[in-house]
Amino acid sequence: MTRSRPVVARTFRGVSIPTSSHPAIRKVRRQGTVPSIHGNKFWKSSALLIDYLKKHPPAHCKRVIDVGCGWGIGGIWCAKKLGAKVTSVDADPDVFPYLHEVAAINGVEVKTQARRFEQLTVKQLSKYDMLIAADICFWDELVKPVSNMVNRAVKAGVKHIYIADPERSTFLEMAEGCVERHCADLIEWRTRGNVEARGAIMAIENA
């Protein structure tokens, strides 16, 4: 009986998403780089974000910031399919070697920056047309920092703000505050195909 080969990548909406079995990912791991804040794999809420953006292309997307990026697939999709200049931001710089490998697999380049949510100022956020994020509100103590970051992004004039999540209670608390404060939409979303995911997207159109 022959053993099936492990899946090393999936294609979703035109972007290649490597698994932990992909040679490029294994190479980074062998070098001893280990993310410490859940940046150890592809998180499915990124697929919600990608699918939503594909079906609802944003009017303003030349300059995109991908916050809490992990392996960065959301921003990489924006670079590849929207032609955006992307800055991928994460509190853990150990995710960046993985992100750069994923970007190379997809034939794009993105800038990286090690920052916590609290460190993103109004002045910095004002440089971007669109802010995207997925799976960033997974602890109680993240609700306030994420909410305050959204407040600063709105103040900075970021035209589109999209945060995706599988509908954790912490995300819903943050999103409901944004509905009240910024007239955000909370949109149920589901993907089919090579990556199946279900959850919601908090969307603010600030254009």
C-alpha positions in Angstrom: 0.0 0.0 0.0 1.5 3.3 -1.1 1.4 6.3 1.2 -0.2 9.4 -0.1 2.0 12.5 -0.3 1.2 15.3 2.1 -0.5 18.3 0.7 2.1 21.1 0.5 -0.1 23.9 -0.7 -3.7 24.9 -1.6 -4.8 27.4 -4.2 -7.6 29.7 -3.1 -8.9 32.6 -5.2 -5.7 32.8 -7.1 -3.2 32.7 -4.3 -1.1 29.7 -3.2 -1.3 28.9 0.5 1.5 26.6 1.7 0.9 24.1 4.5 3.4 23.2 7.2 4.6 20.4 4.9 5.8 22.8 2.2 9.6 22.6 1.6 9.9 26.4 2.0 8.1 26.4 5.3 10.0 23.4 6.6 13.3 25.1 5.6 12.4 28.1 7.8 11.5 25.8 10.7 14.8 24.0 10.4 16.5 27.3 10.8 15.0 27.5 14.3 12.5 30.3 13.7 9.4 29.6 15.8 6.6 32.2 16.1 5.4 32.8 19.6 2.0 34.4 19.2 -0.1 31.9 17.2 1.8 32.7 14.0 2.5 29.1 13.3 0.1 28.4 10.5 -2.5 29.7 8.0 -5.6 30.8 9.9 -8.9 30.3 7.9 -10.4 33.7 8.6 -7.9 35.1 6.0 -9.9 33.1 3.5 -13.0 34.9 4.6 -11.3 38.2 4.0 -9.9 37.2 0.6 -13.2 35.8 -0.6 -15.0 39.0 0.5 -12.5 41.3 -1.2 -12.7 39.3 -4.4 -16.5 39.6 -4.5 -16.5 43.2 -3.3 -13.3 44.8 -4.8 -12.5 48.0 -2.8 -12.4 51.3 -4.6 -9.2 52.4 -2.7 -6.5 49.8 -2.2 -3.2 51.2 -3.5 -1.7 51.1 0.0 -2.7 48.3 2.3 -1.8 47.6 5.9 -2.3 43.9 7.0 -2.4 44.0 10.8 -1.6 41.0 12.9 -0.5 39.4 9.7 1.0 36.1 10.7 2.0 34.4 7.5 0.5 37.4 5.6 -1.7 35.6 3.1 -4.4 38.4 3.1 -1.9 41.1 2.3 -0.1 38.9 -0.2 -3.4 38.3 -2.0 -3.9 42.1 -2.1 -0.5 42.6 -3.6 -1.0 39.8 -6.2 -4.6 40.4 -7.2 -5.2 44.1 -6.4 -1.7 45.4 -7.3 -1.5 47.0 -3.8 1.6 48.1 -2.0 1.4 46.1 1.2 2.9 46.6 4.7 2.4 43.5 6.8 2.5 44.2 10.6 2.8 41.7 13.4 3.9 41.9 17.1 6.1 38.9 16.5 8.9 39.4 14.1 9.5 35.6 13.9 6.5 35.3 11.6 8.3 37.3 8.9 10.6 34.6 7.5 7.5 32.5 6.9 5.7 35.5 5.4 8.5 36.2 3.0 8.5 32.6 1.8 4.8 32.7 1.2 5.2 36.0 -0.7 8.0 34.5 -2.8 5.8 31.4 -3.6 3.2 33.9 -4.9 5.7 36.0 -6.8 5.2 39.2 -4.8 7.0 41.3 -2.3 5.6 43.0 0.8 7.1 45.2 3.5 7.2 44.0 7.1 7.1 45.9 10.3 7.1 44.7 13.9 4.5 46.6 15.8 1.8 46.0 18.4 -1.7 47.3 17.8 -1.1 50.1 20.4 2.0 51.3 18.5 0.1 52.1 15.3 -0.4 55.8 15.5 -2.9 58.0 13.6 0.0 59.5 11.6 1.2 56.0 10.6 -2.2 54.7 9.7 -2.9 57.8 7.6 -0.5 56.5 5.0 -2.9 53.7 4.0 -6.1 53.3 2.0 -7.1 50.0 3.5 -6.6 48.1 6.7 -7.2 44.4 6.8 -6.9 41.8 9.6 -8.0 38.3 10.4 -8.1 36.4 13.7 -6.6 39.2 15.7 -9.2 39.4 18.6 -8.8 36.0 20.2 -8.1 37.1 23.8 -10.2 39.2 26.2 -7.2 41.6 26.6 -7.1 42.2 22.9 -10.6 43.7 22.7 -9.6 47.2 23.8 -6.3 47.5 21.8 -8.0 46.3 18.6 -11.0 48.7 19.2 -8.7 51.6 19.9 -6.7 50.8 16.7 -9.9 50.9 14.7 -10.7 54.2 16.2 -7.3 55.6 15.2 -7.7 54.2 11.7 -11.0 55.9 11.2 -9.6 59.1 12.6 -6.6 58.7 10.2 -9.0 58.5 7.2 -8.3 54.9 6.2 -11.0 54.4 3.6 -11.7 50.7 4.1 -11.3 48.6 7.3 -12.0 44.9 7.2 -11.5 42.5 10.1 -12.5 38.8 9.8 -13.0 36.2 12.5 -14.8 32.9 13.1 -17.1 34.9 15.5 -15.4 34.5 18.8 -17.1 36.4 21.6 -14.2 38.7 21.9 -14.4 39.7 18.2 -18.1 40.2 18.5 -17.6 42.5 21.5 -15.1 44.6 19.5 -17.2 44.6 16.4 -20.4 45.6 18.2 -18.6 48.6 19.6 -17.5 49.6 16.1 -21.1 49.2 14.9 -22.2 51.7 17.5 -19.3 54.1 17.2 -18.5 54.0 13.4 -21.6 52.5 11.8 -19.7 49.4 10.9 -21.4 46.4 9.2 -21.1 43.0 10.6 -21.4 40.6 7.7 -21.8 36.8 8.0 -19.5 35.1 5.4 -18.7 31.6 4.3 -16.3 30.2 1.8 -16.3 27.1 -0.3 -13.6 25.4 -2.4 -10.1 24.4 -1.4 -10.5 26.3 1.9 -13.8 26.1 3.6 -14.4 28.7 6.4 -17.3 30.3 8.1 -17.4 33.5 10.3 -18.0 37.2 10.0 -16.4 40.3 8.7 -16.5 43.7 10.4 -16.5 46.3 7.6 -16.1 50.0 7.9 -16.5 52.1 4.7 -14.8 55.4 5.7 -14.5 56.8 2.1 
